[in-house]
C-alpha cells in the first residue's frame, strides 16, 4: 500500500490532502506543530478509512525538528511514496511592520523546509526509481505581494528545476499553484478578502483533487480551474510595472479599505430604507 507524508496536515489544504489520500487507500504520515490536533485528526481518519496513520509533531522552522521529518522520509522499510510539502502561513502586517525574526521563521517554513524535505525524499525515491513530490506553491508567486509571494515564487521555480533533474528517474515533482481557496489561511493572517467576487474562490476539495490528478500524471505545474490558468498566463506575459501596480504589498490594505467602505454604505442604505427603526434596534 502506498504511503504519503503531508506537512501542515491539521488544517486547510493539508487536512484535505490527508482525507483524500486516505480515501484512496494511502497510509499516512501526518506532520504538524500541534500534537493534540494531530492526534484528533489521525483518530478520525483511522475510524473512517481504516488506514495506518502515523503522527509526527514538528515545527518545520526549527532545524532539529525538521531533520526528524527528513529522516522519516528516508526510512527504507516504512517508505514514503508521496511527499506533500504543504506547511505554510502568512504574517499579519507589511514587511516593515513585522519583526525580522518572524520573517526568518516564515521563510524557514516556506522555503528551507521544502528544500530539505524534497532533498531527502528525492534521493531516497530515486534509489527506488519510484515516487512523487508535490510542493504547494501559489499564484501569489507571480505577484509582488511581499515576502510571502517571493517565497512562493521560489517554490515554483525550485520545483520546476527539480522536475527537470528528476526526468527519467521514475520520480516526479509537481508544484500546485492555487488562487484563492476557501480555508482559514486568510483569517489566520488577518487578511481581509471580503471584497473579492465569489467567482474568484475555489473549494479545497476541488483544488486537492486536481493537484493529485496532475501529480499522478507527472505534470510539473498544477493550476486548478481555467480562470486561474488564464490569470497565470497573463501574469507571465504582462509587463512587470503593471504587475507591480496591481499586486503591490499594500494590496490587502486597499482591499480591506474597500470592504469597510462597502459595509458603511450598506449600513447607510439600511437606515434610509427603515427610517422608523428605533435606535436601540439598529
N, C-alpha and C positions, 0 to 999 in steps of 0.2 A: 504494500500500500504506500502511496506517495505521502510525503510529509512536507509541510510548509512552515516556515518561520516568519512571523508577522510582527513588526515593531509598531509601537503605538497602537496596540490592538484592543484597547478597552473603550474606545470612543471613535466617533466619526467614521471615516473610510476604513480605518484599521479594523474596527469592530465588524463592519460589513464584510470585509475581506475574510475575516475569521469565520463568520457564519456561512458565507457562500462556499468557501473551501471545504468546510466540514460537511456541507450539504452534498458535495460531490465526492465525498469519501476520503478526503485528506486528513491524516493525523496532523496535529498542530503543535507548534512551539510558540506560545504567546509571550511577547515581551512588552513590558510597560513599567513605569516607575511605581505605580500604585499596587502593592501586594494584595490588598483587600479586594480591589476591583478585579484584579487578575483572577483571583480565586473564585469570585462570584461568576464572572464570565465563563471561566473554564467549566464550572459545575453545570451551568445552564446548557452549554454546548454539548457536554457529555451526555446529559439527560435526553436531549433531543436527537442527536445524531449518532450516539454510540461509537464515537471515535476516541482515540487517545489524545489527550490534551495535556501537554507539559506547560508549566508556567515558569518564567524567568524574570524576576523583578530586577530592573536595571535602569539607572539614569544614564542615557547614552552620551550625555555631555561630560561624564566622568570617565577618564581613560581606563582605569582598572575595571570598572563595571562594564564598559564597552568591550574590553578584552574578553570577559567571561562569555559574552554573546558570540564574539568571533570564534572562540574555542568551540562553542557548541556547534557552530556551523561546520567544523572540520571533523566531527565525530565520524569515524569510518563505519561504525555499526548502526547507530540510530541516525542515519544520514538524512540530510535535508535536501529535498529536490527542488524546492522553490523558495527563494528569499524575497520577501516583500518589505522593502525599505520605505516605511510609511511615516515613521515618527516625525513630528514637527509641530511648531506652534508659532503664533505671531506675538509681537510685543505691543504693549499699549503706549503709543506715542511715536513721534518722529525720531529721526536718528539722533538729534542733539538733545532730545528730551529724555532719552533713556541712557542709563549708565553704561559705560563701555564693557563692564563685566557681564552685564545682561546680554549685550550684543555678542560677545565672545561665546557665551554659553549657548546662545541660539545657533550660532554658526557651527559650533561643535556638534550639535544635534542634527542640523540640516545638511551639513556637508561632510565633516570629518567622519561621522558615524556611517554615512553612505559609502565613503571611501574605504574605511576599514572593513566593514562587513561585506561589501562587494568583493574586496580583495580576498578575504578569507573564503567566501563561498565560491568564487570563480576558480581559484586554484584547486580547491577540492573537487568541484564539479568537472573541471577539465580532465582530471585524472580518471574520472569515471566515464567521461565523454557523454555526460547527460546532466541536464539541469537548466534552471532559468532564474534570472534576476529581474525583478520588477521594482523600479525606483519611482516613487510618487513625486513627480515634479509639479509644475503648474504653468498655465499660460501667463501667469504673472511674470515669468522669466523672460518674456518678450517685451516687458514694460520697463519703466524706470521708477517703479513704486517702492523705492527704498531698499535696505539690506535684504529683506525677505525675498524680493523679486530677484535681486542679484544672486542670492544663493540658489534659487530655483533655476536660473539661467545656467549656473554651474552644473547642477544635477542633470539637466537636459544634455548639455554638451558632453559631460563626462560619460553619460550612458550611451550616447551615440558613438563615442570613441571606443568604449568598452565593447559595444556590439561588433564594431569592425575588427577589433583584436581577437574576439572570440569566434569569428567566422570560420566555419569548418571544423570546430571542436565538438559540436554537439550541444554546446551551451549557448543560450541566448540572453540578451539584455534588452529590456524594454523600459521606456520612460512614459509614464502616464501624465498627461497634461490636461487636467480638467479645468473648467472655468469655475463659475460659482456653483458650489454644491451645498445642498441643504444639510448642514451639520452644525455642531456648536462651535466650530472654529472661529467664526467672526465674533460671536458673542463673548468667547473667552478672551479675545484680543481687544474687546471693547470697540469693534469696528462697526459703525452704523451703515448698513446697506439697505435700509428700508426704502430708499428712493429708487432702487433698481426695479425695472419691469419684471413681472413674474416670469416672462419668457426666458430671461437670462439664467434662471436657476435650473440645475439638474438634480435629479434624485440620486442619492448614494447607491442604491441597488443597481440602477442602470449604469452608473459610472464604473462600478466594480465589475459588473458582468461584462461590459465591453473591454475593460482592461484585461481580464482573464482570457477572453477570446483572442485578443491581439497577442497576448503573451504566448498562448498555445500555438499561434500561427508563426511566432518568431518575428512579429513586426517590431521595428525599433521604436517607433512613436505611436502612442495610443491617445487619440484626441476624440473623446466621445461627442457625438452629435455634429450634424452638418454645420450648424451655426457657429460652433467653436472652431471647426476646421477652417471655415471661411475666415473667421477672425484671426486665426493663426497665420494664414497666408497673407492677410492684409498686414499683420504686424511684421512679417518678414520683408515685405517689399516697400512698405511705407517709409518715407523719409524720417530719419531719426529725430529731427526737430519737431515733426508732427507728433511722433510717439511721445516725446518728452512733454509736449504741451498737453497731450490727452491723459497721460498717466504719471504725472509728477507725484512726488512723495506726499503732497497735501491733498491728494485725490479724495481720501476718506473724509478729510475735514470738510471739503466742499460738499461731498455727498451728505454728510451729517447736517451741515448748514441748510441745505435744500430741504432735508427731511423735516427739520424743526420749523422752517417757514411754511411748509405744506401743512403741517399739523396745526399751526396757528391760524392759517386761512380756513381750514376745515372747522375749527372751533368757532371762528368768527361767523362763518356761514350758519352754523347750528344756532347761534344766538340770534341771528337775523331772522331765521325761519321759525323761531319759537319765542317771540317777544313776551309771551305770557308766562314763560317758565320762571319760577321763583329762584332767587339767587342761591338758596340753600339746596336746590335740587340740581344745580348745574354740575 
